[in-house]
Amino acid sequence: MSTNTPYPPFRPHPLVVGGHLQTIFGAWITGTQKTREISIRRHIELDDGDQLVLMDDFPASRWKDGDPVAVLLHGLGGSAESPHIRRIAHKLREQGIRTFRLNLRGCGAGEGLSKNLYHAGRSEDLQSAMEVIPRLCPGSQVFLAGFSLGGNIVLKWLGEHSETAVSLVDRAIAVNPPVDLGACTAAVQRRAFGFYDRYFAKMMFRQLCNSFDKSLIANAIDAPRRIICFDEAFTAPRSGFRSAAHYYDACSAAPYISRINVPTMILSAEDDPLIPAKILHDLERPSAVQLHIAESGGHLGYFGCTGDDPDRWWADWRVIDWFTRESTEARLKFAA
């Protein structure tokens, strides 16, 4: 484990041991709680004519101007309705934090509103969304969280737009971010006999068929069976890249992380089957960026034993800890 944080260790549930089980459990068991928020769809017009949809959720308790807000960004094949996004948003609202759940292009409530594809390098889309927040919530602290592919976008944006980001965000976290897209794609091909590779390729193609202009798939004979094949056939040519390799090189967050000056946490797991931990260990990190790599947890799993947290979803509470650090430090001192 590599860490310079006060986070408590993750102890996996005895029936959900190992990176694969944690990953599968996290993907299929929602843990979503009933919510009572008032939710508003906000459309964000992009320069190329596409639209993003931002879900603006108010806490059930009273929220007023100047109170904190959090922006949550989903991962590959997901949306603002992904179970972990809804679950963490609910917990943040319970803390009195207004949440904004951002749909990437063509995802969730944004289905059919974009001609161009979302991908791991769409930091300009995040910039457009973040510029909206101060107008909606003047004077508020702003927290930003990205998950998996969304984590790569968050880190890329924080470094690429470092001067702007520091004026728009107070604190950020990236959970299981694939900061080296080429290395992660290669790792996915090798893990679990290619199961993850086929699963995500199928998911991406299905989302493409449901969400975008049908001309995108007019010449496709068969659905791609590997992520790199999907990116070679669709992501790269439709997004201005020469090839999948060019896309991976241009859009990986790793080269931008050294420029980040917003207090940022990178959270991942040694046994993540999709993100090799060595990539994160080897990052050149500035003082603003902290790293916590749990010994287990898989990819967006982290379903653990009962402990100091109110429920078993360990990573949910680490996000909340990072956004409410004063209360975290007080709790840790009390526990000691």
FIRO-117920 format. One line per 10 residues: for each residue z negated, y negated, x of N, C-alpha, C. Coordinates in Angstrom, 3 decimals. Each point is the difference from the previous one (the first is absolute). Last residue first. Layout:
N
Z/Y/X/Z/Y/X/Z/Y/X; ...
//
This chain:
336
-18.041/-7.464/-8.791/-0.597/0.283/1.306/-1.500/-0.058/-0.063; 2.590/-1.183/-3.799/0.066/1.445/0.219/-0.653/0.393/1.323; 0.425/-4.582/-1.048/-0.971/0.624/-0.894/-0.061/1.506/0.233; 3.224/-2.461/2.293/-1.321/-0.299/0.551/-1.082/0.660/-0.852; 4.411/0.299/-1.543/-0.186/0.823/1.174/-1.364/-0.239/0.642; 1.263/-2.639/-3.687/-0.237/1.373/-0.419/-0.262/0.900/1.197; 1.190/-4.512/0.765/-1.349/0.081/-0.563/-0.328/1.433/-0.395; 4.328/-0.925/1.493/-0.949/-0.072/1.110/-1.435/0.111/-0.504; 3.391/-0.224/-3.229/0.074/1.237/0.759/-1.029/0.030/1.112; 0.614/-3.905/-2.543/-0.780/0.979/-0.749/0.006/1.346/0.717
2.596/-3.411/1.885/-1.408/-0.388/0.044/-0.861/1.018/-0.729; 4.803/0.410/-0.024/-0.677/0.452/1.219/-1.484/-0.356/0.032; 4.107/0.622/-3.209/-1.311/-0.565/-0.353/-0.971/0.297/1.130; 4.485/1.453/0.288/0.195/-1.239/-0.741/-1.318/-0.678/-0.380; 0.077/4.191/2.266/0.708/-0.946/0.863/0.182/-1.354/-0.687; -1.946/3.614/-2.424/-0.867/-0.444/1.095/0.665/-1.091/0.828; 2.587/2.139/-3.252/-0.923/-0.960/-0.605/-0.976/-0.526/1.045; 2.893/3.351/1.386/0.780/-1.190/-0.339/-0.922/-1.081/-0.556; -1.883/4.124/0.749/0.210/-0.672/1.281/0.879/-1.247/-0.189; -0.848/2.835/-3.652/-1.175/-0.821/0.302/0.110/-0.663/1.361
3.403/2.971/-1.470/-0.092/-1.100/-0.971/-1.116/-0.960/0.409; 0.524/4.066/2.371/0.844/-1.108/0.460/-0.009/-1.177/-0.970; -2.452/4.095/-1.126/-0.533/-0.709/1.177/0.832/-1.224/0.382; -0.980/2.820/-4.461/1.240/-0.521/0.589/-0.355/-0.948/1.145; -3.161/2.302/-3.074/0.442/0.804/1.139/1.220/-0.568/0.718; -3.800/-3.083/-2.635/0.744/1.210/-0.350/0.563/0.620/1.268; -3.032/-3.705/0.313/-0.188/0.336/-1.422/0.809/1.201/-0.482; -1.790/-0.466/5.177/0.970/-0.649/-0.873/-0.212/0.414/-1.454; -2.512/1.838/3.710/-0.451/-1.343/-0.349/0.941/-0.705/-0.965; 0.584/5.075/-0.121/-0.747/-0.670/1.052/-0.469/-1.356/-0.474
3.069/5.015/-1.140/-0.800/-1.106/-0.509/-0.822/-0.584/1.142; 4.555/2.278/1.376/-1.287/0.393/-0.556/-0.689/-1.224/-0.600; 5.309/-0.429/0.327/-1.093/0.490/0.812/-1.201/0.509/-0.758; 5.556/-1.630/0.451/-0.900/0.446/-1.068/-1.150/0.740/0.659; 4.205/-2.240/1.906/-1.377/-0.480/0.212/-0.907/0.315/-1.190; 5.358/-0.675/0.632/-0.882/0.938/-0.677/-1.423/-0.514/0.009; 4.341/-1.675/2.044/-0.484/-0.605/-1.248/-0.807/1.004/-0.827; 1.705/2.397/3.787/0.764/-1.209/-0.309/-0.407/-0.504/-1.372; -3.475/2.844/3.119/1.392/0.176/-0.368/0.707/-1.328/-0.211; -4.744/1.298/1.246/0.350/-0.868/-1.116/1.431/0.139/-0.447
-3.547/0.593/4.728/0.752/0.683/-1.039/0.292/-1.004/-1.113; -2.012/-1.515/3.937/0.328/1.330/0.503/0.816/0.796/-1.006; 0.328/-5.397/0.185/-0.964/1.023/-0.404/0.440/1.361/0.532; 0.952/-5.095/1.676/0.700/1.247/-0.262/-1.052/1.062/-0.291; 0.532/-5.647/0.366/-0.927/1.099/-0.305/0.833/1.219/-0.344; 0.479/-5.342/2.373/0.566/1.308/-0.302/-1.111/0.990/-0.306; 1.233/-5.808/0.251/-0.896/1.115/0.242/0.644/1.293/-0.487; 1.589/-5.342/1.433/0.329/1.265/-0.655/-0.983/1.082/0.431; 0.047/-4.547/1.734/-0.108/-0.136/-1.458/0.164/1.330/-0.721; 0.547/-0.604/4.794/-1.410/0.036/-0.399/-0.176/-0.080/-1.507
4.575/2.117/1.708/-0.740/-1.213/0.353/-1.432/0.098/-0.512; 3.338/4.214/1.410/-0.668/-0.722/-1.074/-0.690/-1.265/0.521; 3.802/4.169/0.986/-0.519/-1.196/0.674/-0.589/-0.897/-1.092; 0.511/5.520/-0.396/0.407/-1.355/-0.373/-0.593/-1.051/0.930; -0.633/4.991/-0.161/0.747/-0.647/1.082/0.417/-1.428/-0.311; -2.342/2.902/-3.139/-0.826/-0.084/1.202/0.682/-0.854/1.072; 2.443/1.050/-3.873/-0.991/-1.046/-0.247/-0.935/-0.167/1.196; 3.242/3.407/0.119/0.719/-1.269/-0.155/-0.984/-1.153/-0.152; -1.580/4.464/0.038/0.270/-0.540/1.336/0.730/-1.341/-0.068; -0.924/2.734/-3.907/-1.076/-0.926/0.401/0.283/-0.633/1.350
3.731/1.653/-3.616/-0.683/0.495/1.197/-1.025/-1.020/0.507; 1.850/0.735/-5.011/-0.122/-1.069/0.996/-0.717/0.559/1.222; 0.832/2.845/-3.732/1.183/-0.863/-0.025/0.000/-1.047/1.099; -3.577/3.222/-1.025/1.200/0.768/0.325/1.272/-0.835/0.061; -5.376/-1.037/1.074/1.063/-0.450/-0.909/1.278/0.758/0.352; -4.514/0.263/2.154/0.764/1.123/-0.545/1.019/-0.417/-1.056; -2.914/-3.144/2.277/0.545/0.835/1.070/0.896/1.097/-0.554; -0.609/-4.666/-2.672/-0.717/1.246/0.252/0.691/0.790/1.097; -0.592/-5.614/-1.713/0.822/1.193/-0.110/-0.859/1.217/0.342; 0.221/-5.867/-0.466/-0.794/1.172/-0.340/0.924/1.203/-0.140
-0.385/-5.431/1.926/0.921/1.119/-0.154/-0.862/1.248/-0.179; -0.941/-5.618/-0.684/-0.452/1.365/0.256/1.170/0.963/-0.178; -0.757/-5.689/1.046/0.734/1.117/-0.600/-0.614/1.326/0.421; -0.120/-5.871/0.145/-0.874/1.167/0.135/0.558/1.179/-0.803; 3.382/-3.587/1.926/-0.848/0.138/-1.188/-0.915/1.202/0.226; 3.479/-1.161/3.053/-1.238/-0.762/0.223/-0.851/-0.125/-1.259; 4.450/2.964/2.627/-0.819/-0.246/-1.191/-1.249/-0.787/0.372; 3.603/1.829/2.927/0.056/-1.420/-0.369/-0.936/-0.361/-1.160; 0.766/4.502/1.807/-0.660/-0.802/1.037/-0.034/-1.484/-0.339; 2.338/3.218/-2.761/-1.452/0.021/-0.184/-0.724/-0.862/1.029
4.880/1.076/-0.470/-0.500/-1.270/-0.537/-1.527/-0.093/0.005; 2.727/3.930/1.307/0.245/-1.105/0.926/-0.585/-1.342/-0.444; -0.494/3.996/-2.867/-0.691/0.081/1.294/0.281/-1.182/0.925; 1.901/1.129/-4.560/-0.966/-1.087/0.188/-0.578/-0.048/1.405; 5.042/1.679/-1.835/-1.320/0.502/0.367/-0.929/-1.156/0.314; 4.784/-0.390/-1.036/-0.997/-0.208/-1.048/-1.377/0.585/0.295; 4.130/0.209/2.808/-0.122/-1.392/-0.438/-1.203/-0.227/-0.904; 1.141/4.409/1.626/-0.351/-0.886/1.122/-0.282/-1.420/-0.474; 1.519/3.185/-3.181/-1.337/0.341/0.469/-0.449/-0.939/1.128; 4.436/-0.471/-1.609/-0.992/-0.393/-1.018/-1.416/0.273/0.493
3.510/1.601/2.620/-0.074/-1.462/0.088/-1.033/-0.544/-0.990; 0.944/4.572/-0.209/-0.737/-0.310/1.235/-0.155/-1.507/0.185; 2.632/1.584/-3.577/-1.419/0.223/-0.264/-0.826/-0.345/1.233; 4.482/-2.632/-0.178/-0.329/1.419/-0.144/-1.468/0.123/-0.363; 2.149/-4.247/0.306/1.122/0.820/0.469/-0.224/1.480/-0.274; -1.994/-4.048/-3.143/-0.285/0.655/1.272/1.156/0.919/0.375; -0.690/-2.732/-4.183/0.523/-0.737/1.150/-0.322/0.597/1.352; -0.894/1.628/-4.649/-0.949/-1.037/0.422/0.422/-0.694/1.286; 2.271/3.727/-2.221/-0.222/-0.957/-1.085/-0.912/-1.157/0.417; 1.049/3.660/3.032/1.217/-0.743/-0.349/-0.217/-1.053/-1.083
-3.879/2.666/1.355/0.623/-0.756/1.089/1.242/-0.776/-0.448; -2.291/2.867/-3.178/-0.821/-1.128/0.461/0.727/-0.846/1.032; 2.290/4.014/-1.708/-0.281/-1.073/-0.953/-0.733/-1.193/0.619; 1.495/4.078/2.430/0.981/-0.134/-1.076/-0.203/-1.248/-0.850; -2.979/1.157/3.600/1.339/-0.123/0.571/1.028/-0.293/-1.089; -4.448/0.903/-1.258/0.084/-1.314/0.647/1.379/-0.232/0.609; -0.891/4.214/-1.932/-0.028/-1.030/-1.026/0.190/-1.374/0.631; -0.443/3.570/2.917/1.304/0.059/-0.678/0.081/-1.045/-1.108; -4.072/0.578/2.280/0.971/-0.667/0.872/1.399/0.022/-0.617; -3.510/2.261/-2.239/-0.179/-1.452/-0.047/1.061/-0.697/0.839
1.181/4.731/-2.163/-0.856/-0.493/1.068/-0.073/-1.514/-0.105; 2.684/2.595/-2.910/-1.145/0.894/0.113/-0.943/-0.417/1.126; 3.868/-2.488/-3.617/-0.439/0.254/1.376/-1.264/0.856/0.020; 3.623/0.374/-3.956/-1.190/-0.774/0.325/-0.416/0.313/1.433; 5.175/0.462/-1.266/-1.272/0.691/-0.208/-1.145/-0.946/0.324; 4.311/-1.815/-0.161/0.325/1.330/-0.519/-1.283/0.756/-0.345; 1.264/-5.447/0.202/-0.931/1.019/0.477/0.322/1.343/-0.641; 2.034/-4.430/-0.803/0.679/0.871/0.963/-0.909/1.099/0.548; -1.554/-3.247/-3.227/1.286/0.458/-0.524/0.672/1.001/0.930; -4.357/-2.612/0.084/0.062/1.449/0.168/1.347/0.572/-0.432
-1.002/-4.719/-0.178/-0.643/0.415/1.245/0.175/1.485/0.259; 1.321/-2.219/-4.036/1.030/0.015/1.039/-0.575/0.428/1.342; -2.689/-0.724/-3.955/0.515/1.355/0.175/1.124/0.067/1.040; -4.219/-3.492/-0.098/1.389/0.052/-0.424/0.571/1.395/0.315; -5.225/0.116/-0.277/0.984/-0.888/0.585/1.394/0.226/-0.580; -4.228/2.480/-1.113/-0.343/-1.414/0.111/1.136/-0.922/0.374; -0.144/5.033/-0.518/-0.622/-0.596/-1.178/-0.013/-1.521/0.025; 1.701/2.682/3.658/0.800/0.277/-1.196/-0.548/-0.725/-1.225; -2.448/-0.242/4.045/1.272/-0.704/0.129/0.837/0.175/-1.259; -3.926/2.455/0.370/-0.308/-1.399/-0.255/1.260/-0.854/0.082
0.396/4.516/1.128/-0.279/-0.122/-1.430/-0.290/-1.456/-0.368; 0.532/1.012/4.535/1.277/0.091/-0.693/-0.188/-0.149/-1.505; -3.846/0.130/2.716/0.757/-1.227/0.254/1.328/0.007/-0.755; -2.694/3.906/-0.142/-0.628/-1.097/-0.727/0.798/-1.296/0.147; 1.356/3.763/2.497/0.273/0.202/-1.425/-0.575/-1.145/-0.825; -0.964/0.019/4.559/1.431/-0.239/-0.190/0.378/0.134/-1.471; -4.406/1.087/1.275/0.235/-1.439/-0.026/1.480/-0.336/-0.176; -1.218/4.588/0.294/-0.686/-0.626/-1.137/0.318/-1.490/-0.078; 1.549/2.571/3.703/0.760/0.270/-1.229/-0.605/-0.721/-1.196; -2.341/-0.344/4.039/1.321/-0.599/0.160/0.826/0.180/-1.266
-4.181/2.148/0.348/-0.139/-1.431/-0.263/1.350/-0.703/0.075; -0.103/4.649/1.060/-0.339/-0.250/-1.409/-0.053/-1.491/-0.300; 0.946/2.555/4.282/0.913/-0.949/-0.621/-0.316/-0.343/-1.443; -2.738/2.903/2.789/1.321/0.612/-0.157/0.974/-0.913/-0.753; -4.389/-1.527/1.364/-0.012/0.847/-1.207/1.387/0.554/-0.314; 0.483/-3.657/3.576/-1.253/0.419/-0.616/0.232/0.831/-1.257; 3.463/-2.175/2.825/-0.593/1.189/0.625/-1.187/0.555/-0.772; 2.440/-4.015/-1.272/0.954/1.115/0.014/-0.641/1.288/0.493; -2.415/-4.078/0.137/0.071/0.538/-1.354/0.960/1.191/-0.068; -0.346/-2.467/4.036/-1.197/0.813/-0.237/0.056/0.656/-1.368
3.400/-3.055/1.156/0.135/1.234/0.775/-1.192/0.926/-0.240; -0.158/-4.242/-1.931/1.031/0.796/-0.656/0.199/1.327/0.717; -2.908/-3.106/1.965/-0.583/0.571/-1.217/1.013/0.860/-0.741; 1.402/-2.372/3.828/-0.934/1.063/0.377/-0.602/0.664/-1.232; 2.799/-3.725/-0.709/0.753/1.106/0.571/-0.893/1.171/0.350; -1.949/-4.045/-1.571/0.705/0.730/-1.051/0.774/1.194/0.536; -4.446/-2.664/1.355/1.194/0.399/0.759/0.807/0.911/-0.914; -3.875/-1.694/-1.827/0.400/-1.163/0.798/1.164/0.285/0.945; -2.381/1.742/-4.569/0.951/0.629/0.917/0.615/-1.040/0.937; -5.054/0.090/-2.638/1.309/-0.644/0.133/0.909/0.724/0.992
-4.766/0.592/-2.457/1.010/0.997/0.382/1.395/-0.611/0.143; -2.869/-3.574/-1.694/-0.532/1.358/-0.078/1.139/0.992/0.236; -1.434/-5.486/0.943/1.126/0.919/-0.155/-0.540/1.417/0.084; -1.967/-5.428/-0.994/-0.214/1.384/0.405/1.271/0.793/-0.262; -2.208/-5.561/0.468/1.004/0.984/-0.419/-0.393/1.385/0.486; -1.701/-5.659/-0.951/-0.286/1.292/0.592/1.001/1.011/-0.554; 0.454/-4.675/-0.913/-1.267/-0.056/0.714/-0.317/1.301/0.726; 4.809/-2.655/-1.577/-0.834/1.190/-0.127/-1.268/-0.164/0.832; 3.470/-3.390/-0.222/0.125/0.606/-1.321/-0.971/1.149/-0.242; 0.634/-2.568/4.141/-0.301/-1.002/-1.020/0.013/0.584/-1.410
1.103/2.607/3.822/-1.388/-0.419/0.179/-0.396/-1.073/-1.005; 4.515/1.645/0.182/-0.943/0.965/-0.563/-1.435/-0.480/0.096; 3.619/-2.455/2.000/-0.072/-0.145/-1.450/-1.090/0.882/-0.586; 0.840/0.341/4.593/-0.486/-1.352/-0.276/-0.137/-0.239/-1.502; 1.800/4.173/1.531/-1.417/-0.161/0.360/-0.539/-1.389/-0.324; 4.050/3.147/-1.020/-0.254/-1.334/-0.561/-1.443/-0.400/0.305; 1.506/4.087/1.700/1.277/-0.705/-0.021/-0.169/-1.441/-0.475; -3.715/3.035/-0.064/0.416/-0.348/1.354/1.243/-0.858/0.056; -1.702/1.491/-4.192/-1.096/-0.712/0.664/0.380/-0.423/1.412; 3.015/2.749/-2.507/-0.055/-1.383/-0.482/-1.071/-0.808/0.724
0.289/4.604/0.935/1.205/-0.692/0.491/-0.033/-1.464/-0.417; -3.367/2.761/-1.705/-0.192/-0.256/1.423/1.198/-0.742/0.598; 0.285/1.313/-4.559/-1.086/-0.962/0.188/-0.157/-0.351/1.475; 3.044/3.404/-1.146/0.500/-1.317/-0.400/-1.052/-1.068/0.242; -1.262/4.456/0.723/0.939/-0.442/1.031/0.528/-1.391/-0.315; -2.686/2.022/-3.225/-0.791/-0.414/1.155/0.870/-0.454/1.149; 1.975/1.845/-3.854/-0.478/-1.347/-0.268/-0.860/-0.536/1.129; 1.394/4.486/0.143/1.117/-0.893/0.294/-0.373/-1.459/-0.258; -4.210/2.378/-0.278/1.131/0.761/0.510/1.156/-0.960/0.328; -3.224/-2.772/-2.377/-0.247/1.424/0.084/1.278/0.724/0.401
-2.647/-5.260/0.069/1.229/0.776/-0.114/-0.279/1.458/0.278; -2.657/-5.076/-1.318/-0.085/1.408/0.369/1.349/0.668/-0.215; -2.843/-5.173/0.248/1.282/0.703/-0.089/-0.173/1.432/0.485; -2.828/-4.885/-1.895/-0.031/1.247/0.760/1.305/0.748/-0.252; -2.145/-5.316/-0.557/1.061/0.947/-0.316/-0.091/1.186/0.947; -3.116/-4.420/-2.240/0.205/0.914/1.115/1.044/1.017/-0.426; 0.169/-4.708/-2.523/-0.587/1.337/0.056/0.158/0.625/1.385; 1.695/-4.392/-1.773/-1.332/0.000/0.580/-0.646/1.366/0.120; 3.882/-0.431/-3.531/-0.301/-0.998/1.027/-1.442/0.101/0.480; 3.469/3.114/-2.581/-1.442/0.085/0.296/-0.373/-1.013/1.083
4.489/0.381/-1.681/-0.713/0.605/-1.126/-1.515/-0.085/0.176; 2.843/-1.564/3.418/0.313/-0.800/-1.189/-0.743/0.530/-1.222; -0.286/2.305/4.176/-0.755/-1.267/0.019/0.272/-0.888/-1.206; 2.460/4.206/0.373/-1.435/0.150/-0.222/-0.761/-1.330/0.046; 4.809/0.743/0.963/-0.346/-0.229/-1.400/-1.518/-0.081/-0.196; 2.040/1.115/4.199/0.118/-1.437/-0.265/-0.371/-0.353/-1.433; 0.234/4.525/1.462/-1.218/-0.657/0.482/0.048/-1.509/-0.219; 3.798/2.702/-1.099/-1.127/0.272/-0.887/-1.245/-0.764/0.433; 3.843/-0.258/2.707/0.259/-0.654/-1.296/-1.167/0.201/-0.951; -0.148/2.271/4.125/-0.167/-1.444/0.193/0.199/-0.741/-1.325
0.912/4.568/0.083/-1.442/-0.249/-0.011/-0.282/-1.484/0.199; 4.408/1.310/0.390/-0.420/0.142/-1.396/-1.500/-0.247/-0.126; 1.915/0.106/4.275/0.386/-1.243/-0.681/-0.383/0.055/-1.479; -0.554/3.792/2.822/-1.077/-0.981/0.158/0.341/-1.325/-0.675; 1.971/4.937/0.170/0.187/-1.119/-0.924/-1.160/-1.005/0.078; 1.063/4.477/2.298/0.023/-1.264/0.723/0.093/-1.228/-0.869; 0.030/4.764/-1.384/-1.232/-0.226/0.762/-0.037/-1.328/0.739; 2.903/0.527/-4.584/-0.155/0.842/1.188/-1.198/-0.496/0.801; 3.199/-0.523/-5.058/-1.189/-0.290/0.793/0.022/0.900/1.227; 4.618/-1.525/-2.444/-1.058/0.990/0.127/-1.241/-0.588/0.673
3.803/-2.593/-3.244/-0.250/0.422/1.376/-1.228/0.909/0.066; 1.403/-2.000/-4.041/1.200/0.691/0.460/-0.202/0.565/1.403; -3.659/-1.193/-4.237/0.490/-0.240/1.361/1.271/0.792/0.266; -2.767/0.220/-4.027/0.047/-1.444/0.260/0.543/-0.344/1.381; -1.021/4.484/-2.121/1.202/-0.616/-0.550/0.154/-1.478/0.291; -4.834/1.890/0.411/1.164/0.878/-0.124/1.160/-0.730/-0.671; -4.697/-1.462/1.047/1.194/-0.664/0.519/1.257/0.837/-0.101; -4.492/1.449/-1.161/0.453/-0.968/-0.995/1.232/-0.770/0.455; -0.638/3.993/2.986/-0.911/-0.252/-1.107/0.599/-0.942/-1.033; 2.751/-0.361/4.295/-1.091/0.949/-0.223/-0.841/-0.398/-1.211
3.831/-2.356/2.245/0.420/1.133/-0.794/-1.087/0.988/-0.364; -1.167/-3.197/3.937/1.260/-0.093/-0.753/0.318/1.297/-0.744; -5.125/-0.608/0.944/1.161/-0.237/0.839/1.266/0.053/-0.851; -4.912/-1.326/-1.867/1.052/1.020/-0.015/1.095/-0.404/0.976; -5.480/-1.419/-0.278/1.398/-0.358/0.205/0.900/1.229/-0.051; -4.992/-1.867/-1.864/0.640/1.223/0.441/1.507/-0.248/0.059; -4.837/-2.948/-0.011/1.435/-0.107/-0.212/0.635/1.254/0.586; -5.346/-1.683/-1.707/0.954/0.786/0.770/1.434/-0.271/-0.431; -5.440/-2.229/0.177/1.239/0.083/-0.776/1.051/0.719/0.850; -5.431/0.474/0.353/1.197/-0.425/0.725/1.226/0.207/-0.891
-4.798/1.268/-0.720/0.326/-1.370/-0.376/1.224/-0.556/0.691; -1.881/4.537/0.144/-0.675/-0.889/0.948/0.280/-1.475/-0.307; 2.105/3.405/-2.463/-1.425/0.188/-0.260/-0.852/-0.864/0.929; 4.607/0.184/0.681/-0.316/-0.853/-1.150/-1.468/0.142/-0.400; 1.627/2.772/3.428/-0.041/-1.391/0.444/-0.362/-0.935/-1.153; 0.687/4.519/-0.982/-1.253/-0.184/0.739/-0.130/-1.430/0.522; 4.016/1.232/-2.176/-1.119/0.025/-0.943/-1.323/-0.270/0.721; 3.840/0.509/2.635/0.018/-1.280/-0.717/-1.155/-0.081/-0.989; 0.693/4.045/2.233/-0.597/-1.004/0.889/-0.017/-1.365/-0.672; 2.073/3.487/-2.382/-1.407/0.335/0.219/-0.697/-1.056/0.861
4.695/-0.251/-0.788/-0.766/-0.339/-1.203/-1.497/0.234/0.207; 2.851/1.295/3.490/0.071/-1.461/-0.176/-0.834/-0.419/-1.203; 0.532/4.573/0.879/-0.938/-0.608/0.941/0.015/-1.518/-0.093; 3.039/2.501/-2.837/-1.426/0.217/-0.291/-0.958/-0.661/0.967; 4.792/-2.128/-1.162/-0.442/1.163/0.772/-1.506/0.174/-0.153; 2.867/-3.610/-1.819/-0.729/0.936/-0.852/-0.443/1.264/0.756; 2.701/-3.534/1.890/-1.297/-0.597/-0.306/-0.850/0.897/-0.888; 3.507/2.651/2.801/0.114/-1.248/-0.743/-1.392/-0.586/-0.157; 3.083/4.067/3.103/-1.062/-0.378/-0.922/0.306/-1.275/-0.747; 2.528/2.280/3.662/0.109/0.728/-1.251/-1.022/-0.375/-1.047
-1.313/-1.448/4.750/1.297/0.600/-0.273/-0.022/0.796/-1.299; -3.954/-3.537/0.265/0.795/0.665/1.014/1.295/0.588/-0.524; -3.268/-4.569/-1.556/0.113/1.460/-0.033/0.923/0.539/1.089; -3.322/-4.543/-0.531/1.409/0.379/0.149/0.110/1.511/0.194; -3.551/-4.367/-1.786/0.130/1.396/0.388/1.472/0.404/-0.012; -3.605/-4.589/0.135/1.370/0.451/-0.244/0.131/1.410/0.558; -4.352/-3.398/-1.747/0.551/1.006/0.908/1.402/0.378/-0.446; -4.109/-4.276/-0.515/1.081/0.820/-0.553/0.461/0.995/1.061; -4.652/-3.588/-1.292/0.953/0.718/0.867/1.025/0.814/-0.767; -2.141/-4.737/-1.830/-0.509/1.343/0.257/1.067/0.814/0.742
0.966/-4.382/-1.527/-0.780/0.006/1.218/-0.644/1.336/0.314; 1.111/-1.216/-5.027/0.725/-0.505/1.160/-0.918/-0.073/1.213; -1.552/3.551/-3.527/0.319/-1.428/-0.045/0.753/-0.400/1.258; -1.733/4.492/-3.396/0.553/-0.410/1.291/0.396/-1.456/-0.126; -3.295/3.891/-2.865/0.655/-1.304/0.121/0.454/-0.258/1.425; -0.215/5.043/-1.642/-0.968/-1.094/0.024/0.736/-1.305/0.267; 2.638/3.695/0.084/-0.570/-0.033/-1.353/-1.070/-1.075/-0.109; 3.977/-0.688/3.556/-1.196/0.817/-0.213/-0.486/-0.095/-1.435; 5.220/-0.692/1.069/-1.259/-0.739/0.019/-1.176/0.971/-0.131; 5.385/0.394/1.823/-1.089/0.590/-0.777/-1.282/-0.798/0.178
5.712/0.078/0.741/-1.154/-0.886/0.192/-1.121/0.477/-0.926; 4.826/1.915/2.313/-0.952/0.228/-1.083/-1.289/-0.763/0.323; 5.390/-0.606/1.443/-1.382/-0.042/0.476/-0.918/0.159/-1.203; 5.481/0.866/1.470/-0.963/-0.137/-1.088/-1.405/0.160/0.582; 5.220/-1.672/1.917/-1.181/0.836/0.147/-0.879/-0.204/-1.223; 5.629/-0.746/0.841/-1.324/-0.404/-0.467/-1.058/1.025/0.400; 5.389/-1.971/1.625/-0.877/1.077/-0.449/-1.348/-0.559/-0.442; 3.465/-2.721/1.997/0.163/0.244/-1.426/-0.822/1.149/-0.543; 0.035/-1.941/4.552/1.248/0.732/-0.223/0.223/0.352/-1.472; -3.976/-2.299/1.618/1.172/-0.818/0.356/1.326/0.702/-0.284
-4.352/1.155/-3.004/0.322/0.044/1.419/1.311/-0.731/0.273; -4.140/-0.073/-3.999/1.430/-0.068/0.294/0.207/-0.036/1.508; -4.031/1.997/-3.248/0.243/-0.816/1.190/1.488/0.065/0.318; -3.596/0.919/-4.451/1.267/0.283/0.659/0.213/-0.992/1.140; -4.420/2.213/-2.824/0.576/-1.227/0.562/1.253/0.363/0.790; -3.634/2.121/-4.004/1.144/0.235/0.891/0.558/-1.347/0.454; -5.190/1.391/-1.566/1.166/-0.840/-0.266/1.101/0.371/0.986; -5.079/1.940/-2.202/1.065/0.126/0.984/1.222/-0.806/-0.428; -5.668/0.782/-0.715/1.138/-0.678/-0.606/1.088/-0.025/1.059; -3.974/3.850/-0.139/0.520/-1.264/0.502/1.065/-0.582/-0.925
-2.975/4.110/0.077/-0.019/-0.941/-1.122/0.609/-1.340/0.405; 0.028/5.751/1.453/-0.094/-1.412/0.355/0.032/-0.863/-1.248; -1.121/5.421/1.951/0.455/-0.855/-1.088/-0.233/-1.454/0.374; 0.771/3.420/3.994/-0.998/-0.298/-1.012/0.598/-0.865/-1.100; 1.922/3.813/3.854/0.144/-1.316/-0.625/-1.027/-0.184/-1.108; 1.088/3.831/3.108/-1.286/-0.688/0.063/0.024/-1.363/-0.654; 3.572/3.683/1.110/0.067/-1.456/-0.068/-1.345/-0.674/0.206; 2.652/4.490/1.792/-1.230/-0.273/-0.751/-0.215/-1.500/-0.017; 3.766/1.689/2.314/0.047/0.591/-1.338/-1.247/-0.243/-0.844; 0.775/-1.544/4.643/1.219/-0.337/-0.742/-0.054/0.441/-1.452
-3.541/0.971/3.133/0.070/-1.438/-0.237/1.203/-0.413/-0.824; -0.445/4.534/1.351/-1.037/-0.346/-0.969/0.067/-1.486/-0.343; 2.806/1.544/3.410/0.447/0.492/-1.305/-1.002/-0.364/-1.086; -1.164/-1.104/4.445/1.204/-0.738/-0.416/0.438/0.403/-1.399; -3.566/2.356/2.032/-0.407/-1.366/-0.320/1.185/-0.808/-0.528; 0.854/4.325/1.601/-0.713/0.035/-1.278/-0.442/-1.392/-0.420; 2.051/0.360/4.210/0.943/0.342/-1.065/-0.691/0.000/-1.367; -2.596/-0.794/4.011/0.899/-1.086/-0.367/0.935/0.302/-1.144; -4.934/2.326/0.454/1.264/-0.040/0.733/0.946/-1.044/-0.549; -3.678/2.091/-3.226/-0.137/-0.125/1.453/1.382/0.035/0.655
-2.619/0.132/-4.713/1.223/-0.752/0.307/-0.037/-0.320/1.502; -3.601/2.203/-2.207/1.134/0.696/-0.601/1.328/-0.676/0.293; -4.249/-1.797/1.513/0.148/1.348/0.559/1.147/0.808/-0.590; 0.001/-5.401/0.618/-0.556/0.933/-0.975/0.242/1.419/0.506; -0.200/-3.834/3.717/0.852/0.537/-1.071/-0.763/0.927/-0.931; -1.570/-4.289/2.909/-0.339/1.416/-0.068/0.789/0.617/-1.153; 0.041/-4.747/3.349/0.482/0.695/-1.195/-0.343/1.473/0.111; -2.809/-4.285/2.291/1.004/1.060/0.175/0.413/0.600/-1.337; -1.527/-5.189/0.333/-0.636/1.325/0.058/1.066/1.070/0.152; 0.686/-5.098/1.857/0.212/0.877/-1.143/-0.768/1.319/0.167
0.463/-4.249/2.821/-1.269/0.604/-0.421/0.151/0.976/-1.153; 3.681/-1.134/4.120/-0.484/-0.505/-1.277/-1.325/0.664/-0.343; 3.569/0.742/3.455/-0.905/-1.066/0.434/-0.575/-0.675/-1.234; 2.663/5.010/1.508/-0.519/-0.993/-0.931/-0.772/-1.080/0.717; 2.731/5.178/0.113/0.023/-1.284/0.690/-0.439/-1.072/-0.973; -0.405/5.783/0.616/0.000/-1.209/-0.850/0.000/-1.242/0.874
//
